[in-house]
Amino acid sequence: MQWIRETAKQFSQLSEMSIFSFKLGAGMMVCFYIVGFISLLSAPYSYNYFNAMALFRGCMEAAPASLAVGVIAGLLGDMVLRFGGRDR
């Protein structure tokens, strides 16, 4: 239980760029899910059903990856900002 408090304390000390990167990754994830579900709902009415389903599947696979990229970029950016200035 202690590690949860320590982790929450560390996340509150992140830079603005890292927090923006988290938000951007989460926003892209939501956009991918929305486009995928619109493609799923409109697939029976589209010209090519299989292309619409391929778009749905691609969006569902890309959504978690975009969130992961946002988190990784935020953590790497924060690490560079914290430890990059010590050597100079």
Contacts in CASP RR format, 6 or more apart in sequence:
PFRMAT RR
TARGET T0000
AUTHOR 0000-0000-0000
METHOD contacts of the structure
MODEL  1
MQWIRETAKQFSQLSEMSIFSFKLGAGMMVCFYIVGFISLLSAPYSYNYF
NAMALFRGCMEAAPASLAVGVIAGLLGDMVLRFGGRDR
14 74 0 8 1.000
14 78 0 8 1.000
15 77 0 8 1.000
15 78 0 8 1.000
15 81 0 8 1.000
15 82 0 8 1.000
17 74 0 8 1.000
17 77 0 8 1.000
17 78 0 8 1.000
17 81 0 8 1.000
18 74 0 8 1.000
18 75 0 8 1.000
18 77 0 8 1.000
18 78 0 8 1.000
18 81 0 8 1.000
21 70 0 8 1.000
21 71 0 8 1.000
21 73 0 8 1.000
21 74 0 8 1.000
21 77 0 8 1.000
22 70 0 8 1.000
22 71 0 8 1.000
22 74 0 8 1.000
24 70 0 8 1.000
25 66 0 8 1.000
25 67 0 8 1.000
25 69 0 8 1.000
25 70 0 8 1.000
25 71 0 8 1.000
26 67 0 8 1.000
26 70 0 8 1.000
27 66 0 8 1.000
28 63 0 8 1.000
28 66 0 8 1.000
28 67 0 8 1.000
28 70 0 8 1.000
29 63 0 8 1.000
29 64 0 8 1.000
29 66 0 8 1.000
29 67 0 8 1.000
32 59 0 8 1.000
32 60 0 8 1.000
32 62 0 8 1.000
32 63 0 8 1.000
32 66 0 8 1.000
33 59 0 8 1.000
33 60 0 8 1.000
33 63 0 8 1.000
35 55 0 8 1.000
35 59 0 8 1.000
36 55 0 8 1.000
36 56 0 8 1.000
36 58 0 8 1.000
36 59 0 8 1.000
36 60 0 8 1.000
37 56 0 8 1.000
39 52 0 8 1.000
39 53 0 8 1.000
39 55 0 8 1.000
39 56 0 8 1.000
39 59 0 8 1.000
40 52 0 8 1.000
40 53 0 8 1.000
40 56 0 8 1.000
42 52 0 8 1.000
43 49 0 8 1.000
43 52 0 8 1.000
43 53 0 8 1.000
43 56 0 8 1.000
46 52 0 8 1.000
END
